[in-house]
Amino acid sequence: MASQHIPFQLIIVFILGCIHMILALPPNNPNQIPFTCIQQSTTCKSILYQHNQLTKNNISSLYSVNTSQIHTITHGDKQDYLVTVPCYCQNVNNTVAYFYNTIYSVTPGDTFSNVSDQFYSGQAWDEGTSFKANTNATMHLLCGCTKSDSQVMVTYTVQEMDTLPDIARLLSAEVSEIEDVNKGFLQKPGFIEVGWVLFVPMYKNGIPPTPAPSPFPIKKN
């Protein structure tokens, strides 16, 4: 009668295979939820908020943009930057969402998470691509598009001491619209965490004034 026991070697091979599959999966960053889209190749202008206190020339090189696409913004007692980029609906390792792609030259000692945090304000999406020294890596930066021509979507990373009203004032946005776009994060009213990557619908020419109520009541028939 043949033995019913599974050979020990097969068990080891199975376990190692499972470990390999797990390690091959893209890391999950709890601070990021991509701005999903449906129609690939859809494009718009978007803004990436850069808060790493880099120079314009550094940002120009890292983001592959002209310095004319980089504008300063004052946040508290420091100077940050708004980087205007083309934002595309793409399929990145089976994640269909809006991204802006740029190339980073990997140096010895670099890790994806450190490069994202130190150079791209934590806004790079890690789809599991190898990150090896002396090679060029494609950095997929999170971006988004708005439905209104009067607005542009800003990718903003929550900083120390931020509140939703602060972010709204900083970027000429409405708190309610920020909450609506970021429902995956903002499940508790007013609660945000440092490092969260939010999408902020910014009004290009400032928030439109609220129309004054009519002094004449509307009569109903």
MDAnalysis code that builds the backbone (N, CA, C; Angstrom):
import MDAnalysis as mda
import numpy as np

u = mda.Universe.empty(663, n_residues=221, atom_resindex=np.repeat(np.arange(221), 3), trajectory=True)
u.add_TopologyAttr("name", ["N", "CA", "C"] * 221)
u.add_TopologyAttr("resid", np.arange(1, 222))
u.add_TopologyAttr("resname", ["MET", "ALA", "SER", "GLN", "HIS", "ILE", "PRO", "PHE", "GLN", "LEU", "ILE", "ILE", "VAL", "PHE", "ILE", "LEU", "GLY", "CYS", "ILE", "HIS", "MET", "ILE", "LEU", "ALA", "LEU", "PRO", "PRO", "ASN", "ASN", "PRO", "ASN", "GLN", "ILE", "PRO", "PHE", "THR", "CYS", "ILE", "GLN", "GLN", "SER", "THR", "THR", "CYS", "LYS", "SER", "ILE", "LEU", "TYR", "GLN", "HIS", "ASN", "GLN", "LEU", "THR", "LYS", "ASN", "ASN", "ILE", "SER", "SER", "LEU", "TYR", "SER", "VAL", "ASN", "THR", "SER", "GLN", "ILE", "HIS", "THR", "ILE", "THR", "HIS", "GLY", "ASP", "LYS", "GLN", "ASP", "TYR", "LEU", "VAL", "THR", "VAL", "PRO", "CYS", "TYR", "CYS", "GLN", "ASN", "VAL", "ASN", "ASN", "THR", "VAL", "ALA", "TYR", "PHE", "TYR", "ASN", "THR", "ILE", "TYR", "SER", "VAL", "THR", "PRO", "GLY", "ASP", "THR", "PHE", "SER", "ASN", "VAL", "SER", "ASP", "GLN", "PHE", "TYR", "SER", "GLY", "GLN", "ALA", "TRP", "ASP", "GLU", "GLY", "THR", "SER", "PHE", "LYS", "ALA", "ASN", "THR", "ASN", "ALA", "THR", "MET", "HIS", "LEU", "LEU", "CYS", "GLY", "CYS", "THR", "LYS", "SER", "ASP", "SER", "GLN", "VAL", "MET", "VAL", "THR", "TYR", "THR", "VAL", "GLN", "GLU", "MET", "ASP", "THR", "LEU", "PRO", "ASP", "ILE", "ALA", "ARG", "LEU", "LEU", "SER", "ALA", "GLU", "VAL", "SER", "GLU", "ILE", "GLU", "ASP", "VAL", "ASN", "LYS", "GLY", "PHE", "LEU", "GLN", "LYS", "PRO", "GLY", "PHE", "ILE", "GLU", "VAL", "GLY", "TRP", "VAL", "LEU", "PHE", "VAL", "PRO", "MET", "TYR", "LYS", "ASN", "GLY", "ILE", "PRO", "PRO", "THR", "PRO", "ALA", "PRO", "SER", "PRO", "PHE", "PRO", "ILE", "LYS", "LYS", "ASN"])
u.atoms.positions = np.array([
    [0.852, -1.203, 0.000],
    [0.000, 0.000, 0.000],
    [0.882, 1.245, 0.000],
    [0.586, 2.172, -0.885],
    [1.426, 3.367, -1.003],
    [1.237, 4.269, 0.203],
    [2.291, 4.987, 0.588],
    [2.213, 5.907, 1.734],
    [1.347, 7.102, 1.386],
    [0.535, 7.564, 2.348],
    [-0.332, 8.725, 2.164],
    [0.346, 10.023, 2.601],
    [1.566, 9.929, 3.105],
    [2.269, 11.113, 3.619],
    [2.903, 11.895, 2.468],
    [2.757, 13.220, 2.496],
    [3.381, 14.079, 1.493],
    [4.868, 14.203, 1.816],
    [5.748, 13.972, 0.843],
    [7.196, 14.061, 1.107],
    [7.568, 15.431, 1.683],
    [8.481, 15.407, 2.638],
    [8.920, 16.641, 3.312],
    [9.470, 17.645, 2.312],
    [10.193, 17.168, 1.277],
    [10.782, 18.062, 0.291],
    [9.702, 18.844, -0.462],
    [8.566, 18.177, -0.771],
    [7.492, 18.871, -1.479],
    [6.862, 19.961, -0.627],
    [6.779, 19.699, 0.679],
    [6.236, 20.715, 1.592],
    [7.125, 21.949, 1.593],
    [8.436, 21.736, 1.641],
    [9.392, 22.844, 1.647],
    [9.287, 23.641, 0.349],
    [9.182, 22.912, -0.801],
    [9.066, 23.590, -2.094],
    [7.793, 24.429, -2.138],
    [6.697, 23.894, -1.607],
    [5.422, 24.619, -1.595],
    [5.524, 25.885, -0.752],
    [6.124, 25.766, 0.435],
    [6.265, 26.922, 1.325],
    [7.128, 28.001, 0.672],
    [8.251, 27.585, 0.078],
    [9.132, 28.553, -0.564],
    [8.424, 29.233, -1.737],
    [7.602, 28.474, -2.455],
    [6.847, 29.065, -3.569],
    [5.869, 30.111, -3.078],
    [5.190, 29.840, -1.971],
    [4.253, 30.808, -1.399],
    [4.977, 32.074, -0.954],
    [6.140, 31.897, -0.316],
    [6.920, 33.053, 0.129],
    [7.336, 33.897, -1.063],
    [7.759, 33.232, -2.148],
    [8.169, 33.966, -3.355],
    [7.009, 34.767, -3.917],
    [5.812, 34.170, -3.938],
    [4.651, 34.877, -4.470],
    [4.313, 36.093, -3.637],
    [4.420, 35.948, -2.307],
    [4.119, 37.070, -1.424],
    [5.120, 38.204, -1.620],
    [6.402, 37.843, -1.709],
    [7.440, 38.867, -1.879],
    [7.342, 39.533, -3.237],
    [6.774, 38.845, -4.214],
    [6.668, 39.409, -5.556],
    [5.541, 40.417, -5.672],
    [4.624, 40.440, -4.707],
    [3.519, 41.378, -4.766],
    [4.006, 42.791, -4.497],
    [3.433, 43.802, -5.160],
    [3.830, 45.182, -4.907],
    [3.538, 45.566, -3.459],
    [4.440, 46.329, -2.813],
    [4.200, 46.773, -1.447],
    [2.928, 47.615, -1.372],
    [2.249, 47.548, -0.244],
    [1.032, 48.326, -0.059],
    [1.345, 49.513, 0.829],
    [1.189, 50.721, 0.289],
    [1.450, 51.935, 1.053],
    [0.126, 52.443, 1.618],
    [-0.062, 52.375, 2.933],
    [-1.347, 52.780, 3.511],
    [-1.622, 54.272, 3.391],
    [-0.626, 55.053, 2.981],
    [-0.813, 56.504, 2.842],
    [-1.294, 56.907, 1.452],
    [-1.445, 55.940, 0.552],
    [-1.784, 56.267, -0.836],
    [-3.016, 55.502, -1.319],
    [-3.906, 56.214, -1.976],
    [-5.011, 55.606, -2.714],
    [-5.025, 56.289, -4.079],
    [-4.649, 55.591, -5.155],
    [-4.577, 56.236, -6.479],
    [-5.932, 56.780, -6.921],
    [-5.881, 57.815, -7.743],
    [-7.084, 58.422, -8.309],
    [-7.446, 57.598, -9.547],
    [-8.388, 56.680, -9.388],
    [-8.699, 55.747, -10.462],
    [-9.398, 56.432, -11.631],
    [-9.319, 55.780, -12.796],
    [-9.936, 56.302, -14.013],
    [-10.395, 55.127, -14.860],
    [-11.108, 55.416, -15.921],
    [-11.678, 54.361, -16.755],
    [-11.041, 54.331, -18.136],
    [-11.027, 55.468, -18.798],
    [-10.550, 55.526, -20.188],
    [-9.067, 55.840, -20.229],
    [-8.258, 54.831, -20.551],
    [-6.817, 55.036, -20.621],
    [-6.469, 56.024, -21.726],
    [-5.398, 56.748, -21.519],
    [-4.877, 57.810, -22.394],
    [-5.567, 59.144, -22.140],
    [-6.613, 59.173, -21.294],
    [-7.206, 60.446, -20.904],
    [-6.142, 61.285, -20.208],
    [-6.076, 62.570, -20.533],
    [-5.020, 63.414, -19.972],
    [-5.562, 64.764, -19.524],
    [-4.853, 65.404, -18.630],
    [-5.199, 66.746, -18.169],
    [-3.955, 67.366, -17.549],
    [-4.026, 68.641, -17.231],
    [-2.961, 69.271, -16.465],
    [-3.248, 69.073, -14.993],
    [-2.222, 68.747, -14.245],
    [-2.355, 68.489, -12.818],
    [-1.202, 69.168, -12.091],
    [-1.321, 69.259, -10.776],
    [-0.268, 69.896, -9.978],
    [0.196, 68.940, -8.884],
    [1.508, 68.797, -8.756],
    [2.106, 68.007, -7.684],
    [2.695, 68.979, -6.665],
    [2.294, 68.834, -5.408],
    [2.772, 69.722, -4.357],
    [4.084, 69.158, -3.809],
    [5.160, 69.935, -3.942],
    [6.504, 69.500, -3.549],
    [6.908, 70.217, -2.252],
    [7.168, 69.431, -1.189],
    [7.468, 70.051, 0.103],
    [8.825, 69.646, 0.682],
    [9.731, 69.150, -0.174],
    [11.016, 68.664, 0.325],
    [12.102, 69.736, 0.396],
    [11.724, 71.009, 0.188],
    [12.670, 72.124, 0.282],
    [13.851, 71.957, -0.677],
    [13.564, 71.470, -1.875],
    [14.574, 71.371, -2.920],
    [14.629, 72.684, -3.694],
    [15.670, 72.865, -4.484],
    [15.758, 74.044, -5.335],
    [14.934, 73.807, -6.602],
    [14.632, 74.900, -7.310],
    [13.899, 74.756, -8.571],
    [14.669, 73.890, -9.560],
    [15.982, 74.031, -9.594],
    [16.777, 73.226, -10.517],
    [16.724, 71.746, -10.149],
    [16.761, 71.434, -8.853],
    [16.626, 70.046, -8.405],
    [15.283, 69.475, -8.841],
    [14.223, 70.240, -8.602],
    [12.873, 69.788, -8.945],
    [12.743, 69.611, -10.455],
    [13.297, 70.551, -11.206],
    [13.252, 70.466, -12.668],
    [13.865, 69.165, -13.154],
    [14.990, 68.778, -12.575],
    [15.670, 67.548, -12.976],
    [14.909, 66.306, -12.523],
    [14.457, 66.299, -11.267],
    [13.789, 65.121, -10.717],
    [12.433, 64.866, -11.357],
    [11.724, 65.942, -11.711],
    [10.377, 65.808, -12.263],
    [10.343, 65.890, -13.798],
    [11.500, 66.124, -14.397],
    [11.585, 66.240, -15.868],
    [10.671, 67.337, -16.398],
    [10.741, 68.510, -15.768],
    [9.929, 69.656, -16.191],
    [10.829, 70.880, -16.338],
    [10.308, 71.907, -17.025],
    [11.001, 73.186, -17.104],
    [10.752, 73.966, -15.820],
    [11.671, 74.862, -15.490],
    [11.495, 75.662, -14.277],
    [10.261, 76.562, -14.370],
    [9.807, 76.841, -15.607],
    [8.604, 77.662, -15.777],
    [7.356, 76.937, -15.276],
    [7.439, 75.614, -15.094],
    [6.320, 74.822, -14.598],
    [6.324, 74.704, -13.068],
    [7.258, 75.389, -12.431],
    [7.409, 75.295, -10.984],
    [7.112, 76.661, -10.362],
    [6.181, 76.698, -9.429],
    [5.783, 77.955, -8.809],
    [5.837, 77.831, -7.286],
    [6.280, 78.892, -6.654],
    [6.427, 78.867, -5.198],
    [5.081, 79.081, -4.511],
    [4.973, 78.529, -3.301],
    [3.794, 78.735, -2.460],
    [4.265, 78.751, -1.013],
    [3.738, 79.665, -0.229],
    [4.150, 79.785, 1.167],
    [3.256, 78.931, 2.048],
    [3.891, 78.060, 2.823],
    [3.170, 77.186, 3.749],
    [3.731, 77.432, 5.145],
    [2.998, 78.191, 5.946],
    [3.518, 78.546, 7.263],
    [4.748, 79.414, 7.136],
    [5.859, 78.945, 7.710],
    [7.098, 79.723, 7.670],
    [8.088, 79.177, 6.642],
    [7.621, 78.337, 5.724],
    [8.545, 77.795, 4.722],
    [7.977, 77.932, 3.312],
    [8.842, 77.739, 2.346],
    [8.464, 77.875, 0.945],
    [8.391, 76.506, 0.285],
    [7.240, 76.183, -0.263],
    [7.058, 74.943, -1.000],
    [6.854, 75.264, -2.477],
    [6.546, 74.227, -3.277],
    [6.413, 74.436, -4.719],
    [5.208, 73.701, -5.289],
    [4.617, 74.292, -6.302],
    [3.579, 73.663, -7.100],
    [4.183, 73.324, -8.457],
    [4.156, 72.039, -8.815],
    [4.774, 71.584, -10.062],
    [3.672, 71.154, -11.017],
    [3.511, 71.872, -12.116],
    [2.481, 71.557, -13.100],
    [2.995, 70.484, -14.057],
    [2.207, 69.403, -14.203],
    [2.619, 68.277, -15.044],
    [1.425, 67.761, -15.851],
    [1.677, 67.063, -16.961],
    [0.586, 66.375, -17.654],
    [0.264, 65.078, -16.916],
    [-1.012, 64.843, -16.677],
    [-1.461, 63.683, -15.909],
    [-2.205, 62.736, -16.847],
    [-1.834, 61.452, -16.843],
    [-2.399, 60.492, -17.789],
    [-3.093, 59.336, -17.065],
    [-4.196, 58.881, -17.622],
    [-4.843, 57.654, -17.151],
    [-4.057, 56.478, -17.723],
    [-3.442, 55.656, -16.853],
    [-2.560, 54.580, -17.289],
    [-2.851, 53.294, -16.518],
    [-2.376, 52.200, -17.077],
    [-2.409, 50.916, -16.385],
    [-1.001, 50.624, -15.889],
    [-0.799, 50.765, -14.593],
    [0.516, 50.509, -13.992],
    [0.421, 49.229, -13.173],
    [0.919, 48.148, -13.745],
    [0.904, 46.855, -13.070],
    [-0.498, 46.507, -12.561],
    [-1.475, 46.636, -13.469],
    [-2.884, 46.306, -13.205],
    [-3.607, 47.313, -12.303],
    [-2.997, 48.456, -12.042],
    [-3.687, 49.546, -11.359],
    [-3.976, 50.620, -12.390],
    [-5.245, 50.792, -12.743],
    [-5.628, 51.800, -13.736],
    [-5.990, 53.076, -12.986],
    [-5.145, 54.082, -13.123],
    [-5.322, 55.332, -12.377],
    [-4.533, 56.432, -13.080],
    [-4.610, 57.644, -12.530],
    [-3.880, 58.776, -13.087],
    [-2.456, 58.820, -12.527],
    [-1.483, 58.947, -13.429],
    [-0.077, 59.029, -13.031],
    [0.664, 60.023, -13.931],
    [1.729, 60.571, -13.370],
    [2.716, 61.306, -14.159],
    [4.033, 60.562, -14.001],
    [4.689, 60.228, -15.108],
    [5.917, 59.434, -15.064],
    [7.159, 60.300, -15.237],
    [8.155, 60.007, -14.423],
    [9.452, 60.653, -14.565],
    [10.529, 59.609, -14.292],
    [11.749, 59.899, -14.704],
    [12.845, 58.931, -14.559],
    [13.784, 59.359, -13.436],
    [14.133, 58.400, -12.587],
    [15.088, 58.661, -11.504],
    [16.304, 57.763, -11.681],
    [17.494, 58.341, -11.568],
    [18.740, 57.574, -11.662],
    [19.096, 57.037, -10.277],
    [18.983, 55.745, -10.114],
    [19.186, 55.111, -8.808],
    [20.668, 55.093, -8.454],
    [20.989, 55.510, -7.240],
    [22.369, 55.508, -6.752],
    [22.512, 54.469, -5.633],
    [23.739, 54.016, -5.352],
    [23.933, 53.016, -4.294],
    [23.340, 53.488, -2.965],
    [22.632, 52.589, -2.296],
    [22.024, 52.919, -1.017],
    [20.594, 53.408, -1.111],
    [20.143, 53.731, -2.335],
    [18.770, 54.192, -2.501],
    [17.774, 53.056, -2.251],
    [16.652, 53.414, -1.653],
    [15.501, 52.511, -1.605],
    [14.316, 53.279, -2.176],
    [13.334, 52.553, -2.676],
    [12.200, 53.227, -3.292],
    [11.508, 54.155, -2.310],
    [11.235, 53.663, -1.108],
    [10.483, 54.470, -0.143],
    [11.249, 55.724, 0.261],
    [12.568, 55.603, 0.433],
    [13.364, 56.778, 0.804],
    [13.386, 57.816, -0.310],
    [13.537, 57.359, -1.548],
    [13.555, 58.285, -2.682],
    [12.195, 58.976, -2.815],
    [11.108, 58.208, -2.673],
    [9.773, 58.789, -2.759],
    [9.569, 59.848, -1.687],
    [9.968, 59.525, -0.456],
    [9.761, 60.457, 0.658],
    [10.658, 61.686, 0.552],
    [11.944, 61.490, 0.203],
    [12.913, 62.581, 0.231],
    [12.859, 63.482, -0.997],
    [12.471, 62.931, -2.144],
    [12.507, 63.711, -3.383],
    [11.144, 63.978, -4.006],
    [10.164, 63.121, -3.715],
    [8.856, 63.251, -4.370],
    [7.708, 63.396, -3.370],
    [8.007, 63.869, -2.174],
    [6.989, 64.143, -1.156],
    [6.098, 62.942, -0.856],
    [6.627, 61.737, -1.010],
    [5.869, 60.526, -0.707],
    [4.774, 60.217, -1.701],
    [4.868, 60.777, -2.915],
    [3.781, 60.661, -3.896],
    [4.056, 59.661, -5.012],
    [5.134, 58.880, -4.908],
    [5.457, 57.887, -5.936],
    [4.774, 56.565, -5.612],
    [4.151, 55.976, -6.620],
    [3.413, 54.728, -6.468],
    [4.366, 53.562, -6.725],
    [4.531, 52.680, -5.733],
    [5.443, 51.547, -5.859],
    [4.689, 50.347, -6.422],
    [4.934, 50.046, -7.692],
    [4.242, 48.928, -8.319],
    [5.092, 47.663, -8.303],
    [6.192, 47.681, -7.527],
    [7.007, 46.484, -7.365],
    [8.168, 46.367, -8.327],
    [8.451, 47.408, -9.097],
    [9.572, 47.369, -10.028],
    [10.893, 47.316, -9.265],
    [11.851, 46.562, -9.801],
    [13.165, 46.460, -9.143],
    [13.829, 47.833, -9.083],
    [14.518, 48.085, -7.991],
    [15.145, 49.386, -7.743],
    [16.623, 49.131, -7.486],
    [17.404, 49.092, -8.569],
    [18.809, 48.710, -8.475],
    [19.721, 49.892, -8.757],
    [20.835, 49.933, -8.042],
    [21.799, 51.014, -8.213],
    [22.320, 51.042, -9.646],
    [22.609, 52.261, -10.112],
    [23.180, 52.503, -11.440],
    [22.229, 52.127, -12.585],
    [20.923, 52.151, -12.298],
    [19.922, 51.955, -13.343],
    [18.933, 53.115, -13.277],
    [18.136, 53.258, -14.319],
    [17.082, 54.265, -14.335],
    [15.751, 53.624, -13.964],
    [15.052, 54.206, -13.017],
    [13.761, 53.681, -12.568],
    [12.661, 54.664, -12.943],
    [11.550, 54.140, -13.433],
    [10.397, 54.989, -13.731],
    [9.618, 55.232, -12.446],
    [9.452, 56.501, -12.098],
    [8.694, 56.879, -10.908],
    [7.293, 57.305, -11.357],
    [6.286, 56.561, -10.919],
    [4.899, 56.870, -11.260],
    [4.326, 57.743, -10.138],
    [4.209, 59.039, -10.405],
    [3.742, 59.979, -9.387],
    [2.224, 60.119, -9.475],
    [1.573, 60.062, -8.318],
    [0.116, 60.114, -8.263],
    [-0.395, 61.497, -8.652],
    [-1.386, 61.521, -9.530],
    [-2.013, 62.781, -9.918],
    [-3.493, 62.532, -10.164],
    [-4.221, 63.577, -10.537],
    [-5.654, 63.421, -10.766],
    [-6.193, 64.504, -11.677],
    [-7.409, 64.299, -12.161],
    [-8.065, 65.260, -13.035],
    [-9.403, 65.685, -12.430],
    [-9.841, 66.890, -12.766],
    [-11.128, 67.389, -12.303],
    [-12.115, 67.439, -13.461],
    [-13.385, 67.499, -13.134],
    [-14.430, 67.586, -14.163],
    [-14.695, 69.029, -14.572],
    [-14.249, 69.982, -13.760],
    [-14.525, 71.387, -14.016],
    [-13.310, 72.099, -14.596],
    [-13.515, 72.931, -15.612],
    [-12.414, 73.700, -16.198],
    [-11.920, 74.788, -15.254],
    [-12.703, 75.119, -14.244],
    [-12.310, 76.170, -13.300],
    [-11.409, 75.635, -12.188],
    [-11.163, 74.326, -12.193],
    [-10.356, 73.714, -11.147],
    [-9.221, 72.884, -11.735],
    [-8.206, 72.644, -10.910],
    [-7.116, 71.746, -11.264],
    [-6.834, 70.888, -10.028],
    [-6.539, 69.608, -10.248],
    [-6.319, 68.706, -9.124],
    [-4.872, 68.802, -8.635],
    [-4.730, 68.984, -7.327],
    [-3.408, 69.058, -6.695],
    [-3.184, 67.793, -5.879],
    [-2.036, 67.148, -6.078],
    [-1.641, 66.026, -5.232],
    [-0.888, 66.602, -4.037],
    [-1.466, 66.441, -2.851],
    [-0.916, 67.086, -1.658],
    [-0.658, 66.042, -0.566],
    [0.523, 66.097, 0.025],
    [0.877, 65.200, 1.121],
    [0.722, 65.937, 2.447],
    [-0.081, 65.376, 3.334],
    [-0.364, 66.015, 4.622],
    [0.916, 66.192, 5.426],
    [1.120, 67.417, 5.941],
    [2.299, 67.750, 6.723],
    [1.935, 67.971, 8.191],
    [2.963, 68.103, 9.011],
    [2.764, 68.337, 10.447],
    [1.900, 69.583, 10.661],
    [0.971, 69.495, 11.595],
    [0.105, 70.600, 12.023],
    [-0.990, 70.941, 11.019],
    [-1.076, 70.207, 9.904],
    [-2.122, 70.470, 8.916],
    [-3.503, 70.126, 9.459],
    [-4.509, 70.867, 9.016],
    [-5.903, 70.513, 9.201],
    [-6.569, 70.636, 7.831],
    [-7.730, 70.043, 7.660],
    [-8.416, 70.154, 6.371],
    [-8.722, 71.609, 6.016],
    [-9.232, 72.416, 6.958],
    [-9.458, 73.830, 6.627],
    [-8.171, 74.546, 6.222],
    [-7.036, 74.209, 6.869],
    [-5.755, 74.815, 6.504],
    [-5.396, 74.481, 5.056],
    [-5.543, 73.194, 4.693],
    [-5.213, 72.756, 3.338],
    [-6.127, 73.446, 2.333],
    [-7.408, 73.558, 2.680],
    [-8.367, 74.215, 1.790],
    [-7.992, 75.676, 1.563],
    [-7.627, 76.380, 2.631],
    [-7.223, 77.797, 2.485],
    [-5.939, 77.920, 1.679],
    [-4.995, 77.028, 1.947],
    [-3.704, 77.072, 1.271],
    [-3.865, 76.912, -0.245],
    [-4.789, 76.043, -0.649],
    [-4.903, 75.684, -2.061],
    [-6.206, 76.149, -2.709],
    [-6.852, 77.149, -2.108],
    [-8.088, 77.709, -2.682],
    [-9.079, 76.597, -3.037],
    [-9.423, 75.815, -2.036],
    [-10.322, 74.688, -2.238],
    [-11.423, 74.689, -1.182],
    [-12.452, 73.904, -1.423],
    [-13.541, 73.743, -0.476],
    [-13.323, 72.455, 0.325],
    [-13.485, 72.531, 1.642],
    [-13.310, 71.351, 2.488],
    [-14.226, 70.221, 2.033],
    [-15.476, 70.546, 1.729],
    [-16.438, 69.516, 1.327],
    [-15.996, 68.796, 0.054],
    [-15.364, 69.527, -0.865],
    [-14.917, 68.905, -2.115],
    [-13.686, 68.032, -1.881],
    [-12.805, 68.444, -0.972],
    [-11.657, 67.603, -0.610],
    [-12.160, 66.301, 0.001],
    [-13.130, 66.405, 0.894],
    [-13.690, 65.214, 1.542],
    [-14.339, 64.290, 0.518],
    [-15.018, 64.865, -0.447],
    [-15.718, 64.060, -1.453],
    [-14.740, 63.285, -2.323],
    [-13.627, 63.911, -2.706],
    [-12.643, 63.267, -3.578],
    [-11.864, 62.184, -2.831],
    [-11.679, 62.359, -1.513],
    [-10.826, 61.449, -0.732],
    [-11.631, 60.601, 0.256],
    [-12.740, 60.070, -0.190],
    [-13.609, 59.298, 0.708],
    [-12.910, 58.068, 1.285],
    [-11.951, 57.519, 0.556],
    [-11.247, 56.350, 1.051],
    [-10.474, 56.613, 2.321],
    [-9.971, 57.848, 2.489],
    [-9.239, 58.236, 3.693],
    [-10.137, 58.908, 4.731],
    [-10.895, 59.894, 4.277],
    [-11.590, 60.795, 5.190],
    [-12.931, 60.221, 5.638],
    [-12.845, 59.164, 6.446],
    [-14.044, 58.500, 6.934],
    [-14.480, 59.037, 8.294],
    [-13.560, 59.723, 8.974],
    [-13.896, 60.380, 10.232],
    [-13.844, 61.886, 9.997],
    [-14.902, 62.615, 10.277],
    [-14.939, 64.057, 9.996],
    [-13.751, 64.801, 10.600],
    [-13.006, 65.502, 9.725],
    [-11.898, 66.344, 10.185],
    [-10.625, 65.611, 10.529],
    [-10.596, 64.268, 10.452],
    [-9.404, 63.517, 10.860],
    [-8.492, 63.257, 9.675],
    [-7.233, 63.690, 9.782],
    [-6.222, 63.400, 8.768],
    [-4.929, 63.001, 9.464],
    [-4.047, 62.319, 8.749],
    [-2.769, 61.876, 9.305],
    [-1.615, 62.396, 8.444],
    [-0.509, 62.712, 9.097],
    [0.697, 63.138, 8.385],
    [1.132, 62.025, 7.434],
    [1.429, 62.394, 6.193],
    [1.880, 61.425, 5.203],
    [0.808, 60.981, 4.240],
    [-0.469, 61.209, 4.585],
    [-1.524, 60.853, 3.642],
    [-1.385, 61.662, 2.357],
    [-1.541, 61.002, 1.226],
    [-1.503, 61.687, -0.063],
    [-2.950, 61.958, -0.481],
    [-3.329, 63.235, -0.463],
    [-4.693, 63.639, -0.773],
    [-4.757, 64.307, -2.151],
    [-5.948, 64.281, -2.738],
    [-6.203, 65.009, -3.976],
    [-7.093, 66.201, -3.648],
    [-6.642, 67.385, -4.036],
    [-7.323, 68.631, -3.677],
    [-7.775, 69.360, -4.941],
    [-9.101, 69.499, -5.153],
    [-9.585, 70.257, -6.307],
    [-9.419, 71.766, -6.061],
    [-8.385, 72.347, -6.625],
    [-8.055, 73.753, -6.395],
    [-8.707, 74.634, -7.445],
    [-9.356, 75.710, -7.011],
    [-9.915, 76.677, -7.950],
    [-8.788, 77.524, -8.535],
    [-8.752, 77.623, -9.853],
    [-7.660, 78.324, -10.521],
    [-7.659, 79.817, -10.218],
    [-8.827, 80.388, -10.066],
    [-8.937, 81.832, -9.831],
    [-9.553, 82.147, -8.476],
    [-9.334, 81.280, -7.510],
    [-9.896, 81.491, -6.187],
    [-11.313, 80.937, -6.092],
    [-11.740, 80.640, -4.883],
    [-13.073, 80.080, -4.663],
    [-14.127, 81.101, -5.072],
    [-15.063, 80.720, -5.920],
    [-16.115, 81.667, -6.335],
    [-16.932, 82.122, -5.128],
    [-17.301, 83.393, -5.098],
    [-18.115, 83.874, -3.968],
    [-19.485, 83.207, -3.968],
    [-20.011, 83.003, -2.769],
    [-21.349, 82.427, -2.650],
    [-22.382, 83.474, -3.035],
    [-23.280, 83.138, -3.951],
    [-24.282, 84.126, -4.363],
    [-25.125, 84.595, -3.174],
    [-25.377, 85.902, -3.125],
    [-26.198, 86.449, -2.037],
    [-27.636, 85.990, -2.224],
    [-28.316, 85.681, -1.129],
    [-29.727, 85.262, -1.252],
    [-30.581, 86.385, -1.809],
    [-31.569, 86.008, -2.578],
    [-32.463, 87.000, -3.182],
    [-33.293, 87.684, -2.110],
    [-33.416, 89.032, -2.161],
    [-34.229, 89.736, -1.153],
    [-35.729, 89.511, -1.369],
    [-36.050, 88.949, -2.520],
    [-37.466, 88.722, -2.820],
    [-37.763, 87.238, -2.743],
    [-38.609, 86.828, -1.841],
    [-38.934, 85.399, -1.718],
    [-39.637, 84.891, -2.967],
    [-39.334, 83.639, -3.314],
    [-39.954, 83.026, -4.477],
    [-41.358, 82.557, -4.100],
    [-42.334, 83.017, -4.840],
    [-43.719, 82.621, -4.559],
    [-44.045, 81.320, -5.249],
    [-44.694, 80.448, -4.514],
    [-45.127, 79.177, -5.078],
    [-46.609, 79.264, -5.421],
    [-46.935, 78.746, -6.570],
    [-48.338, 78.730, -6.987],
    [-49.123, 77.667, -6.223],
])
